Amino acid sequence: MSAISAPSSSPAPRATAAPRGRLRGPERVVVTQHRWALWVMGVLPVLAVVSLVGAWLWTEHVGDAFAATGCSVVHTTPDCGDTVNAYLDRRLWMREVLHWSGLLMTALPAFVGVFIAGPVIARELESGTYKLAWAQSVTPARWLAAKLAVPTVVTLASVSVLSAVCAWAQGRADSAHQGQVWHERTVYGSMGTVPVGYALCMLALGALVGLVLRRTLTSMVVTAIGYGALVAAFNSVRDNLWPSLTDTFAQGSDHLFPDGAIYIETGWLTDSGRRLPHSACLEWNPGFKQCLTEKNIDLRYIDYHPASHFWPLQLVETGILLALAALAVALAFRVLRRSHG
């Protein structure tokens, strides 16, 4: 008789746990699906650092070489004509580099929002591939949280580095009298905390639009339009986000406007302190002095933001943007819960 072998008592092999520090579940899926876009967002700060630092070092080298020639921009001699032109061309080129860098920074939040609205959210809802993730014990809320968490980390790191690099380049240019005014849109929108606020706000808005519309191309277009509307709204109210300063002076007296200040409004002040628009009495009219007397005008006033208001304006605007981002994220989860439980 053949002996019946007893069943093996050795324990079944356990599934090996994923090493600590590695992404698992839906977060890993997001990284795998959109690794090229995330790589671009990660490499972009490195390219910006190399480009801006290299451009500035080359500009400084040209400036040092120009100083060694003994030529002057103010008092140019015929022998120094070509040297001065080459130096001025280099300074103009650096200003163009700063301008285009700021322009790309102001457009970056739109690309972030369009990427989240279309490829990350709406494409999965439109194609139905989200059902595969939800069938593997991944709740809709966990799915959406992963879709937002991974791009948020990459965006926060990348935009922060880009903003710091732009601020460094602009600061060096200002010290060499080659920079732009701080309140220009391409300068203000590329430095400080505002770029981060816009990027996070557009990320949240893109997720909300993608969940509501569920169509890739439509969501991308609506998100881009939403960014334009958001920028236009803040451009129109930015001067009122922080109390401005006011200078008053007598008509005809010399008034020194602060360097780098934002001009907001000018007009007339009556003896009772009431404000009148500048058009109330125009200097070139024949009856200008009589107009001042009839309307009891004593002084002129100018409202402005000095350069020291850069950070208060930045922080207030960033706070509003982050509040809008939090609201958009809350609405996105509410839409997802009402649609899919």
KALINLIN-V280456 format. One record per run of one state. SS is the DSSP state (a for helix, b for strand, c for the rest). FROM is the first residue (numbers start at 1). TO is the last residue. Records with the same first field share a line. If there is no record, write none. Layout:
SS = FROM-TO, FROM-TO
This chain:
c = 1-25, 34-34, 70-77, 128-129, 135-139, 176-184, 189-193, 214-215, 241-244, 251-261, 271-274, 281-287, 295-296, 306-306, 341-341
a = 26-33, 35-69, 78-127, 130-134, 140-175, 185-188, 194-213, 216-240, 278-280, 288-294, 307-340
b = 245-250, 262-270, 275-277, 297-305
